[in-house]
């Protein structure tokens, strides 16, 4: 009997018979678990079937070999000479066993190659892969859905807290106003400002609460759709795989066998009775009463809205006022950017080219495309709603200039509440945002005076844009720009008057046209709630704090009466501006700078386990962990190098350890952007001499190669439990002389030879002979893989 040659399985299109049966009966969390279990059981059966068939083929191959041996024995018989018909036929019959053995061997070899090693092996692999993929996608959808639920719960809790905070202060204000005495005006004004702040926070949280519920309900709908599509895909794949299983069984029935023809015929009848489209009909009947997954939309907590007693707070409506308009505008911008992103186009492949892997990839793309289309539609509706509510109160979403009038009961004239107020940022950082004629902002200088900065086009020299700066004078609680000129009760009223009336500030035509909103990274000091001190540094204290519902680390620049204050302030802000530009997993994450008033505060992610030097001293770490730490640091430094940044103070004390043991480079207080010649001359008085490169002590250029030297010292600290470099030398000037004379740090006890060799290359006398950070990443990565 000749065996049919079986081609490698290809996956046709979705079945058109009996499809969606699983969706009808297994569209539930329990149903998904059962489907996974079913495929696992099928996989085990296929594994055992494969073992049995392999044993069968081995037996046939041994049988063929034994026949060949018997044939050889027959050939060695001394048959009688001459004409002896019976002997001659006997010899021919026995020697024909050789042909039978060859046929059996060939059939066995073909079956092993085409069925066991090809068709069945691929079927087994695809069965287990389909189960893993089904489980992983279900878990991923569950995770997305759960995160959306938690986001709503988190913001609802924050909303409740903001309501309590607002009501407490508002009740306090009401009580004070009702029992006001002479001289209480300043206390009332101060408390009223606090109430306005609390209410502004409440409005912003209200809008976020509305947004998060809307977002959850969208994700919830998509969650149901995704699981429905996943089950349909799973069913289609199982039909195809079960067809392949049927083909395997057909091949087994047709395989050369000594079984009776009747048995073969019976096997083939059983196989032909299989309908892959209805493989799970009985299971569907058993689990027909499992409750299906349905959308579970979130509803608004009406008690929250009722508790505020604020007329602007309504369910499913965004609040628009001077405290929320900028947030809404930013959301419109974010939504517009997302809407404008292109959606991949699905390409239908020919049926004969859709393999299992291609079909899986196509399903993933189809899921993503359907999600992006629905998301774009949802975002367009939300953006239109934002534009509509802004337009209703006289604010154009595409204009930086506000047309909203301040409500008397809102009292939003505080300077800190104005988007154009840039706080106490230095002049150079603030005015860099003025780009066009009439751009303006308000700031406070180092002496605490209010300054109006404006970009203007001199009518006498129209091709030149210049900066102009005007003091806003305060006299008896009235503000003015010129002595004897227009005065108003607040800076905001003064600015609004000049802008609305289109008045010039000078004879050369300086006029207020467009307010420049302060960057998002400048936050209100009141949003930072300091807890306990966790460290002290060059600029001041580092404290643990709470900011917008999460714990953060805050570096505080304390005011100083020394001459260093201006320089420290400049470097402190420069550090913040550097941090906000860069994002890397091995660089400490910047969240904002509180610069509305002093003290200045840099807000960063809270790195749970503190500085690396303390962590090394207090923990016994494996060699592989130490090498990983060196790798984390060099990856962060490689990123800075690519950004043309030199750190200038790299050391274990300036690296932080997160809860997973990952290292993040921090403390950019001495960092500098490289100049055009990629060099920066050292001009700092207080320097970390034990970490700095030898050329720095000779006033040579400080480059990235100087940071490489410091990296070598930092890596040495990692393997020395943060011991002090050159600890046997007491004075810094003696350390400098020793380094200049060629002394280098010794190999730590736990440091592998190759790692120390890498350190030593960082301490080459000539900076050009040192590797750059890109090369160091490559070298450390090689060593990391060995441990």
C-alpha positions in Angstrom: 0.0 0.0 0.0 1.4 3.4 -0.9 1.3 6.2 1.7 -0.1 9.6 0.6 2.5 12.4 0.9 1.2 15.0 3.4 2.0 18.7 2.8 2.9 21.2 5.6 -0.3 22.6 7.1 -1.5 26.0 5.9 -4.3 27.9 7.6 -7.3 28.8 5.5 -9.7 31.6 6.3 -12.2 31.6 9.1 -14.6 28.6 9.1 -18.0 29.2 7.7 -19.7 26.3 9.3 -20.6 26.2 13.0 -18.5 29.2 13.8 -19.0 31.3 16.9 -20.3 28.3 18.9 -17.7 28.8 21.6 -18.5 32.5 21.9 -22.1 31.5 22.6 -21.3 29.2 25.5 -17.9 30.2 26.8 -18.1 34.0 26.7 -17.3 34.3 30.4 -14.2 34.3 32.7 -14.9 30.7 33.7 -15.5 29.8 30.1 -12.2 31.2 29.1 -10.5 29.1 31.8 -12.3 26.0 30.6 -11.2 26.6 27.0 -7.6 26.9 28.2 -8.0 23.6 30.1 -9.5 21.8 27.1 -6.6 22.8 24.8 -4.1 21.8 27.5 -5.7 18.3 27.7 -5.6 18.1 23.9 -2.0 19.0 23.9 -1.2 16.2 26.4 -3.1 13.7 24.2 -1.2 14.8 21.2 2.1 14.5 23.1 1.2 10.9 24.1 0.0 10.1 20.6 3.3 11.3 19.2 5.2 9.0 21.6 3.1 6.0 20.6 3.6 6.6 16.9 7.3 7.1 17.4 7.3 3.7 19.2 5.3 2.1 16.4 7.7 3.4 13.8 10.7 2.2 15.8 9.1 -1.3 16.0 8.5 -1.3 12.2 12.1 -0.2 11.5 13.3 -3.0 13.8 11.0 -5.4 12.1 12.3 -4.4 8.7 15.9 -4.9 9.9 15.1 -8.3 11.3 13.5 -9.3 7.9 16.7 -8.2 6.2 18.8 -10.3 8.5 16.5 -13.4 7.9 16.8 -12.7 4.1 20.6 -12.7 4.5 20.5 -16.0 6.4 18.3 -17.5 3.6 20.8 -16.3 1.0 23.6 -18.1 2.8 21.8 -21.5 2.5 23.6 -23.9 0.2 20.8 -24.7 -2.2 21.1 -28.0 -4.3 22.5 -27.6 -7.8 20.8 -28.4 -11.0 17.1 -28.3 -11.6 15.2 -28.4 -8.3 11.9 -26.5 -8.6 10.9 -26.6 -5.0 14.3 -25.5 -3.7 14.4 -22.7 -6.3 10.9 -21.4 -5.4 11.8 -21.6 -1.7 14.8 -19.5 -2.2 12.9 -16.9 -4.2 10.1 -16.7 -1.6 12.6 -16.2 1.2 14.6 -13.6 -0.7 11.5 -11.6 -1.4 11.5 -10.7 2.3 14.2 -8.3 1.4 11.8 -6.4 -0.8 9.1 -6.4 1.9 11.7 -5.2 4.5 12.7 -2.4 2.1 9.1 -1.4 1.6 8.4 -1.4 5.4 11.6 0.7 6.0 10.7 3.2 3.3 7.1 3.6 4.6 8.4 4.0 8.1 10.9 6.6 7.1 8.3 8.6 5.1 5.8 8.4 8.0 8.4 9.6 10.5 9.5 12.5 8.3 6.2 13.7 6.9 3.8 12.9 9.7 5.7 12.7 13.0 8.5 15.2 12.5 6.5 17.5 10.3 2.7 17.5 10.6 2.3 16.1 14.1 5.2 18.1 15.5 3.9 21.3 14.1 0.4 20.5 15.4 1.7 19.9 18.9 3.6 23.2 18.8 0.7 25.1 17.6 -1.7 23.5 20.1 0.4 24.6 23.1 1.1 28.0 21.5 -2.6 28.7 20.9 -3.3 28.0 24.6 -0.5 30.2 25.8 -1.5 33.0 23.4 -5.1 32.8 24.5 -4.1 32.9 28.2 -1.6 35.8 27.7 -4.1 37.9 25.7 -6.8 37.3 28.2 -4.5 38.3 31.1 -3.4 41.4 29.2 -7.0 42.5 28.6 -7.8 41.8 32.2 -4.9 44.0 33.3 -5.9 46.9 31.1 -9.5 46.7 32.4 -8.3 46.4 36.0 -6.0 49.4 35.7 -8.8 51.5 34.3 -11.0 50.4 37.3 -8.2 51.3 39.8 -7.7 54.7 38.1 -11.3 55.6 38.7 -11.1 54.4 42.3 -7.9 56.4 42.9 -9.3 59.6 41.5 -12.6 59.1 43.3 -10.7 58.9 46.6 -8.7 62.0 45.7 -12.0 63.7 44.8 -13.5 62.8 48.2 -10.4 64.1 50.0 -10.4 67.4 48.0 -14.1 67.9 48.8 -13.4 67.4 52.6 -10.4 69.7 52.4 -12.4 72.4 50.5 -15.4 72.1 52.8 -13.3 72.4 56.0 -11.6 75.6 54.8 -14.8 77.0 53.4 -16.7 76.4 56.7 -13.7 78.0 58.5 -14.0 81.0 56.2 -17.7 81.3 56.6 -17.4 81.2 60.4 -14.6 83.9 60.3 -16.7 86.1 58.1 -19.8 85.7 60.2 -17.8 86.7 63.4 -15.4 89.2 61.8 -13.9 91.8 63.9 -11.9 94.9 63.2 -8.5 94.0 61.8 -9.7 90.6 60.5 -9.6 91.7 56.8 -6.1 90.3 56.2 -7.0 87.0 57.8 -10.2 86.7 55.8 -8.3 87.5 52.6 -5.6 84.9 53.4 -8.2 82.3 54.2 -10.2 83.2 51.1 -7.1 82.6 48.9 -6.7 79.2 50.5 -10.4 78.4 49.8 -10.0 79.4 46.2 -6.9 77.2 45.9 -8.9 74.3 47.4 -11.8 74.9 45.1 -9.5 75.1 42.1 -8.0 71.8 43.0 -11.5 70.4 43.5 -12.6 71.6 40.0 -9.5 70.0 38.4 -10.1 66.7 40.3 -13.8 66.8 39.3 -12.8 67.1 35.6 -10.3 64.3 36.0 -12.9 62.1 37.7 -15.4 62.7 34.8 -12.6 62.0 32.3 -11.5 58.8 34.1 -15.0 57.4 34.2 -15.5 58.2 30.5 -12.2 56.5 29.8 -13.1 53.5 31.9 -16.4 53.0 30.1 -14.7 53.2 26.8 -12.1 50.6 27.9 -14.8 48.5 29.4 -16.6 48.3 26.0 -13.4 47.5 24.2 -12.6 44.9 26.9 -15.8 43.0 26.0 -15.2 43.4 22.3 -11.6 42.2 22.6 -12.5 39.0 24.5 -15.3 38.3 22.1 -12.9 38.6 19.2 -10.3 36.5 21.0 -12.7 33.6 21.6 -13.8 33.8 17.9 -10.1 33.7 16.8 -9.4 30.8 19.3 -12.3 28.8 17.9 -11.2 29.4 14.3 -7.7 28.3 15.1 -8.8 25.2 17.0 -11.0 24.2 14.0 -8.0 24.5 11.8 -5.7 22.6 14.2 -8.3 19.9 14.7 -8.5 19.5 10.9 -4.8 18.9 11.0 -5.3 16.4 13.8 -7.8 14.6 11.5 -5.2 14.6 8.7 -2.7 12.9 11.1 -5.2 10.2 12.0 -6.0 9.7 8.3 -2.3 9.2 7.7 -2.1 6.7 10.6 -5.0 4.7 9.1 -3.5 4.6 5.7 0.0 3.7 7.0 1.3 0.2 5.9 -0.1 -2.3 8.3 -0.6 -5.9 8.8 -4.0 -5.2 10.2 -7.0 -6.6 8.3 -8.5 -4.6 5.6 -11.8 -4.5 7.6 -10.0 -2.8 10.6 -8.5 -0.2 8.3 -11.8 0.5 6.7 -13.4 0.9 10.1 -10.7 3.3 11.3 -11.2 5.4 8.2 -15.0 5.5 8.8 -14.4 6.8 12.3 -12.0 9.4 11.1 -14.3 10.6 8.4 -17.1 11.0 10.9 -15.2 13.8 12.7 -16.4 17.3 12.0 -13.8 19.8 13.3 -16.4 22.5 13.4 -18.4 20.6 16.0 -15.5 19.2 18.1 -16.8 21.0 21.2 -20.5 20.7 20.8 -20.9 18.4 23.8 -18.8 20.7 26.0 -21.0 23.6 24.8 -24.0 21.8 26.1 -22.4 21.1 29.5 -21.4 24.7 30.0 -24.4 26.3 28.4 -25.5 28.1 31.6 -22.3 29.9 32.3 -23.1 33.7 32.7 -21.5 35.7 29.8 -19.2 38.7 30.1 -21.1 41.9 29.7 -20.1 45.6 29.8 -20.0 46.9 33.4 -20.0 50.7 33.0 -19.0 52.9 35.9 -21.7 55.3 37.2 -21.0 58.6 38.9 -21.0 58.7 42.7 -23.7 61.3 43.1 -23.0 61.8 46.8 -19.7 63.4 45.8 -21.4 66.0 43.6 -24.0 66.7 46.2 -21.5 67.1 49.0 -19.6 69.9 47.3 -22.6 72.3 47.3 -20.9 74.0 44.3 -23.2 75.0 41.5 -20.6 74.4 38.8 -20.1 70.7 39.9 -22.6 68.5 38.0 -22.5 64.9 37.0 -21.0 64.1 33.7 -20.2 67.8 33.0 -16.8 69.3 32.9 -16.2 72.5 35.0 -14.7 75.4 33.0 -13.2 78.4 34.8 -9.9 80.1 35.0 -8.5 77.3 37.1 -9.4 74.5 34.6 -9.3 76.1 31.2 -5.6 75.5 30.6 -6.0 71.8 31.6 -8.9 71.4 29.2 -6.9 73.1 26.4 -4.0 70.7 27.0 -6.3 67.8 26.9 -7.6 69.0 23.5 -4.0 69.2 22.3 -3.2 65.7 23.5 -6.4 64.3 21.9 -5.6 66.1 18.6 -2.2 64.6 18.5 -3.6 61.2 19.2 -6.4 61.6 16.6 -3.9 62.6 14.0 -1.8 59.5 14.4 -2.2 57.1 11.5 -3.9 53.7 11.8 -2.3 50.7 10.2 -4.1 49.4 7.1 -4.9 45.7 7.2 -3.9 43.8 4.1 -5.8 40.6 3.2 -3.3 37.8 2.2 -4.1 35.0 -0.2 -5.7 32.0 1.5 -2.8 29.7 0.6 -0.3 32.0 2.3 -2.0 32.4 5.6 0.0 30.2 7.9 -0.7 29.7 11.6 1.9 32.4 12.6 0.7 34.8 10.0 -2.9 34.4 11.1 -1.9 35.1 14.7 -0.1 38.2 13.7 -3.0 39.3 11.5 -5.4 38.8 14.5 -3.2 41.0 16.6 -3.1 43.7 14.0 -6.8 43.5 13.5 -7.5 43.8 17.2 -5.2 46.8 17.4 -6.7 48.5 14.4 -10.2 48.0 15.6 -9.2 49.4 19.0 -7.5 52.4 17.4 -10.5 53.2 15.2 -12.9 53.0 18.2 -10.4 55.1 20.3 -10.1 57.7 17.6 -13.9 58.0 17.4 -14.2 58.3 21.2 -11.4 60.9 21.3 -13.0 63.0 18.5 -16.3 63.1 20.5 -14.5 64.1 23.7 -12.4 66.7 21.9 -15.5 68.2 20.4 -17.1 68.3 23.8 -14.1 70.1 25.3 -14.2 72.6 22.5 -17.9 73.1 23.0 -17.8 73.7 26.7 -14.8 76.1 26.3 -16.6 78.0 23.5 -19.8 78.3 25.7 -17.8 80.4 28.2 -16.0 82.5 25.6 -12.7 80.7 25.3 -11.3 79.6 22.0 -9.5 76.3 22.3 -7.1 77.1 19.5 -6.1 80.5 21.0 -3.5 81.0 23.7 -5.4 84.1 24.9 -8.2 83.8 27.3 -11.6 85.6 26.9 -12.9 84.4 30.2 -14.0 87.0 32.6 -13.2 86.5 36.3 -16.3 85.8 38.3 -16.5 87.9 41.5 -17.1 84.8 43.6 -14.2 83.0 42.0 -11.6 85.5 43.1 -9.0 84.3 40.7 -7.0 87.5 40.7 -4.1 86.0 42.7 -0.9 86.3 40.8 0.0 82.7 41.5 -3.3 81.6 39.7 -2.4 83.3 36.5 -1.0 81.1 33.7 1.3 83.8 32.6 3.0 84.0 36.0 6.3 82.1 35.8 7.1 82.4 39.5 10.7 83.0 40.7 12.4 81.4 37.7 15.5 83.5 36.7 15.2 86.0 34.0 17.2 84.0 31.4 15.1 80.9 31.7 11.8 82.8 31.6 12.4 85.2 28.7 13.7 82.3 26.5 10.0 81.5 26.0 9.2 84.9 24.4 9.3 84.4 20.7 7.1 86.9 18.9 6.2 90.6 19.1 3.9 91.2 22.0 4.6 87.9 23.9 4.7 88.6 27.6 4.9 87.0 31.0 5.2 88.0 34.7 7.8 86.8 37.1 9.5 87.7 40.4 13.2 88.6 40.5 15.7 87.7 43.2 14.7 90.7 45.2 11.1 89.6 45.2 9.9 92.4 42.9 7.2 91.7 40.3 8.5 92.1 36.8 6.6 92.2 33.4 8.8 90.9 30.6 7.8 91.4 27.0 9.1 90.7 23.5 8.6 93.8 21.3 9.4 95.1 17.9 10.8 98.6 18.0 8.8 100.8 15.6 12.0 102.7 14.9 13.8 99.4 14.0 11.1 97.0 12.8 13.5 94.2 11.9 14.7 93.7 15.5 13.0 92.0 18.3 14.0 92.9 21.8 13.2 92.1 25.4 11.8 94.8 27.7 11.3 94.5 31.4 9.0 96.6 33.6 8.6 96.7 37.3 5.1 96.4 38.5 4.9 98.8 41.4 2.9 98.2 44.6 1.6 101.1 46.6 -1.0 100.7 49.3 -2.3 97.5 47.8 -2.6 99.0 44.3 -0.5 98.0 41.3 0.8 100.1 38.5 3.4 100.1 35.7 4.2 103.8 35.7 4.3 106.3 38.5 1.1 108.3 38.4 -0.3 105.9 35.8 -3.2 103.5 35.8 -3.4 101.5 39.0 -5.5 98.4 39.8 -6.2 96.3 42.9 -4.4 93.3 41.5 -1.7 92.5 38.9 -4.2 90.5 36.9 -6.6 93.5 36.7 -3.7 95.7 35.6 -2.5 93.4 32.9 -6.1 92.8 31.7 -6.7 96.5 31.5 -3.6 97.2 29.4 -4.4 94.3 27.1 -8.1 94.9 26.7 -7.5 98.6 26.0 -4.5 97.8 23.7 -2.5 100.4 25.5 1.2 100.9 24.8 3.7 100.7 27.7 6.1 103.1 26.1 6.3 105.6 23.2 8.1 103.0 21.0 5.0 100.9 20.7 5.5 98.1 23.3 2.1 96.4 23.8 0.8 93.3 25.4 -0.6 90.8 22.9 -0.1 87.2 23.9 0.4 85.8 27.4 3.0 83.0 27.5 1.8 80.2 29.7 4.3 78.8 32.1 5.6 75.3 31.3 3.8 72.3 32.7 6.8 71.4 34.7 6.5 74.5 36.9 4.1 73.6 39.6 2.5 75.3 42.6 4.4 75.1 45.8 1.1 74.4 47.6 0.7 71.1 45.7 3.8 69.8 47.5 3.2 68.5 51.0 6.5 67.9 52.8 6.8 65.0 55.2 10.2 64.0 56.6 13.8 64.8 55.8 15.6 61.9 54.0 18.9 63.6 53.2 20.9 66.7 52.9 22.9 67.9 49.9 24.8 70.8 48.4 21.8 73.0 47.9 19.8 72.1 51.0 17.5 69.3 52.2 15.9 66.4 50.4 12.6 65.5 51.8 9.9 62.8 51.3 6.7 64.5 50.2 3.3 64.0 48.7 2.5 65.5 45.3 -0.7 64.9 43.5 -1.5 61.7 45.3 1.9 60.0 45.2 5.0 60.0 47.3 8.0 61.8 45.8 11.4 63.1 46.7 11.8 66.8 46.9 15.1 68.7 46.8 14.7 72.1 48.5 16.9 75.1 47.9 16.9 77.0 51.2 17.3 80.8 50.9 20.8 82.0 51.8 22.1 85.3 52.9 25.6 84.6 51.4 27.0 85.7 48.1 26.6 82.1 46.9 22.9 82.3 46.8 22.5 83.7 43.2 24.9 81.1 41.8 23.3 78.2 43.8 19.9 79.3 42.6 21.1 79.4 39.0 22.6 75.9 39.3 19.6 74.5 41.1 17.2 75.6 38.4 19.6 74.5 35.7 19.6 71.0 37.3 15.8 71.0 37.1 15.7 72.1 33.5 18.3 69.4 32.6 16.3 66.7 34.4 13.0 67.6 32.6 14.6 67.2 29.2 15.9 63.6 29.7 14.0 60.4 30.2 15.8 57.1 30.7 15.2 54.2 33.0 18.6 54.7 34.6 18.2 58.5 35.1 16.1 59.7 38.0 12.7 60.8 36.8 11.8 64.5 37.0 8.2 65.5 37.9 8.4 69.2 38.2 9.9 72.3 39.9 7.9 74.2 42.4 8.9 77.8 41.5 5.8 79.9 42.2 7.6 81.2 45.3 10.6 80.5 47.5 11.9 78.0 48.5 12.5 76.5 45.1 11.8 72.7 45.0 12.8 70.1 42.5 10.2 67.2 42.5 11.5 63.8 41.5 10.4 60.2 41.7 11.0 58.7 45.1 13.7 56.1 44.9 12.8 53.8 47.7 16.1 52.4 48.8 18.1 55.6 48.8 21.6 56.3 47.8 23.8 53.6 46.4 26.7 54.2 48.9 24.4 53.6 51.9 22.8 50.6 50.1 26.2 49.0 49.5 27.3 49.5 53.1 24.1 47.9 54.5 23.6 44.9 52.2 25.6 41.9 51.2 25.1 41.5 47.4 25.9 38.8 44.9 28.6 39.3 42.4 26.0 39.3 39.6 24.1 42.1 41.4 27.2 44.2 41.6 28.0 43.8 38.0 24.4 44.7 37.1 24.7 47.8 39.2 27.8 48.8 37.2 25.8 48.1 34.0 22.9 50.3 35.1 25.2 53.2 35.9 27.1 53.0 32.6 23.8 52.8 30.7 22.6 56.0 32.3 25.9 57.7 31.6 25.8 56.5 28.0 22.5 58.2 27.6 23.9 61.5 29.0 26.8 61.2 26.7 24.5 60.8 23.7 22.7 64.0 25.0 26.0 65.9 25.1 25.8 66.2 28.9 28.7 65.9 31.3 27.7 65.0 34.9 30.8 66.2 36.7 29.8 64.6 40.0 29.4 60.9 39.3 29.8 58.9 42.5 27.9 56.2 44.4 26.4 58.9 46.7 24.8 60.4 43.6 23.3 57.2 42.4 20.0 55.9 43.8 18.6 52.4 44.2 14.9 51.7 43.4 12.8 48.9 45.0 13.9 46.4 42.3 17.6 47.1 42.9 17.9 49.1 39.6 20.4 52.0 39.8 19.5 55.5 38.6 22.0 58.3 38.1 21.0 61.5 40.0 22.3 64.8 41.3 22.9 67.0 38.3 23.9 70.0 40.3 27.3 70.3 38.7 26.2 69.1 35.2 26.9 71.2 32.1 25.8 71.0 28.5 28.9 70.6 26.4 29.9 73.8 24.5 30.4 73.8 20.8 34.0 72.6 21.3 32.6 69.9 23.6 34.7 71.1 26.5 34.0 72.9 29.7 36.7 74.4 31.8 36.6 73.6 35.5 35.9 76.7 37.6 34.3 75.3 40.7 35.9 75.7 44.1 34.4 72.7 45.9 35.2 69.6 43.9 35.0 65.9 44.7 38.8 65.3 44.1 38.7 61.6 44.9 36.4 61.0 41.9 37.6 63.6 39.5 40.0 62.9 36.6 43.7 63.8 36.8 43.5 66.4 34.0 40.9 68.4 36.0 43.5 69.3 38.6 45.7 71.0 35.9 42.7 73.1 34.8 42.5 71.1 31.6 39.1 70.8 29.8 36.5 68.8 31.5 34.9 66.4 29.0 32.9 63.2 28.9 36.2 61.3 29.3 36.5 63.0 32.7 33.1 61.4 33.6 34.6 58.1 32.4 37.3 58.4 35.0 34.6 59.1 37.7 32.7 56.1 36.4 35.7 53.9 37.1 35.9 55.2 40.7 32.2 54.6 41.1 32.5 51.0 39.8 35.3 50.6 42.3 33.0 51.8 45.1 30.4 49.2 44.0 32.9 46.4 44.6 34.3 48.0 47.8 31.1 48.4 49.7 31.3 52.1 49.1 34.6 52.5 50.8 36.3 55.9 50.5 38.6 56.0 47.5 42.3 56.5 48.6 41.1 56.1 52.2 44.7 55.7 53.3 45.4 59.3 52.3 43.9 61.9 54.7 44.1 65.2 52.8 42.6 66.1 49.4 45.7 67.9 48.2 47.7 64.8 49.0 45.2 62.7 47.0 45.7 65.0 44.0 49.5 64.7 44.2 49.2 60.9 44.5 47.0 60.7 41.4 49.3 62.9 39.4 52.2 60.7 40.4 50.4 57.7 38.9 48.8 56.1 42.0 45.6 54.3 41.2 42.9 52.5 43.2 43.7 48.8 44.0 41.6 45.9 42.8 38.8 45.2 45.4 38.7 41.7 46.9 35.4 40.7 45.2 36.1 42.4 41.9 36.7 40.0 38.9 40.0 40.6 37.1 38.3 41.6 33.8 36.0 44.1 35.6 39.0 45.7 37.3 40.8 45.8 33.9 37.8 47.8 32.6 38.1 50.2 35.6 41.8 50.6 34.9 41.1 51.7 31.3 39.0 54.5 32.8 42.0 55.9 34.6 44.3 56.2 31.7 46.4 59.4 32.0 45.5 60.6 28.5 41.7 61.1 28.2 41.9 60.0 24.6 43.1 56.6 25.7 39.9 56.0 27.8 36.9 54.3 26.3 33.7 56.3 25.8 30.5 55.2 27.6 29.2 53.4 24.5 32.3 51.2 24.5 32.0 50.7 28.3 28.4 49.5 27.9 29.7 46.9 25.4 32.5 45.8 27.8 30.3 45.5 30.9 27.5 43.8 29.0 30.0 41.0 28.0 31.0 40.5 31.6 27.4 40.6 32.8 26.4 37.7 30.6 29.0 35.5 32.3 27.4 35.9 35.7 
